[in-house]
Amino acid sequence: MGILTNSTLKSQTCIDACNQCAQACYECFQACLNESDVDKRIKCISTLTECAMMCQMSTALMSMNAQSSMQHCQLCSIICDKCAQECDMFKEQHCQKCSEICKKCSIECKNMKM
């Protein structure tokens, strides 16, 4: 069930995954800024931000049952996969956990059908 209505029932699992992914990406972003090799993480940091924003937009679109929400989820899945690949290149626990969460979100977004 959604927060106020049942209108998001079919997409609630994906909404939850997107919210968790956005939070994980922002946390990983902040943690990466504090790593000693931050200069080697520029692409990853950029992708983390893109992924978080895509997930937030997906959540918003699904919450209002927007006409473009399913197409947006498909694009979000691609960005989540890209973010997981970037995070996989680093050994820190925050990167590995973020990658895992991005992969789960990607699966949920792929499962959203028109």
N, C-alpha and C positions, 0 to 999 in steps of 0.2 A: 504494500500500500504506500502511496505517496504521503507526503506530510499532511496535505489538506484534503485530497480527493483520491479516488481510485484511478484517475485518468492516466497515471504513469505505471500502472501495474505491469504491463507487458515490457516495460523498459527499466524497471527499478533496479534490477541486478546490474545492468550496464551503467545506469546513473551512479550507483554506489561505487562501481569499479572505476569510473572516470573521476569521481571525487577523490578516491583514495590515490589514484595515479597522479592527479594534479598536486596533491599534498606531498606525495613522495618526491615528485620531480622538483618542487620548490625546496624541500628540505635537502635533497641531494645537491641541488644548485648551490645552496648556501654552504654546505659542507665542502664541496669542490673548491669554492673560492678560498677556503682556508687550508687547502693542501699545498705542500711545498712545490709541487710541479704544476701549478695552476696554468702556466703557459702552455702545457701539453694538453690541457682540457678545454680549450676554447671552443672547439667544435661540439664537444659533449655538453658544455654549459649552455651553448646556444640552442642545442637540440632539446635539452631539458626544459628550457623556457618555452620553446615552440610546443612541445608535448603538453606541458601544463596548461597552456592557453587553449590548445585544441580540446583537451579534456573538459575544461571549464565551459567552453562553447558548446560542446556536445551535451553536457549536462543541462545547460540552459535550453537548448533546442528540444531535447527530449522532454524536459519538464513542462514545456508549453505545447507539446505535440506539434511542433513546427513541421511544415511540409518537407523541408530539406533535412530533417534530423537523421534519417536513415543514410542518406548520401554522405552527410557530414561524419557519421559514425564510421563509414567505410574509409574515409580519408584519415580519420583519427586513428584507426587501426594501423594504417601504414606508418603514421608518425610515431605511434607507440612502439612498433617494431624497430624503427630506426633508432629511437631513443634507447631501447633495450640493447641494441648492438653497440651503441656508443658506450653505454655504461659497462657492458661486458668487458671492455678493454682495460678497465681499472679494477684492481684487486680489493680495494677498500670495501668494508662491509656495507656502507651506505650505497655504494654504486651497485654492488651485487644485489642487494635487496630492492633497490629501485628498478633494476633490470627485471627482476622477477615480477614485480607489481605491474610494470609496463607490459610484459608479456601476457599477464592475466587480463589486463584491460583490453589489449589488442584482440584477444579471443572473444571477449564479451562484445566488443564493437563489431567484430566480423559476424557474430551471431545475430546481430540486429538485421532483420529483413524488412523489405518494403511492405 
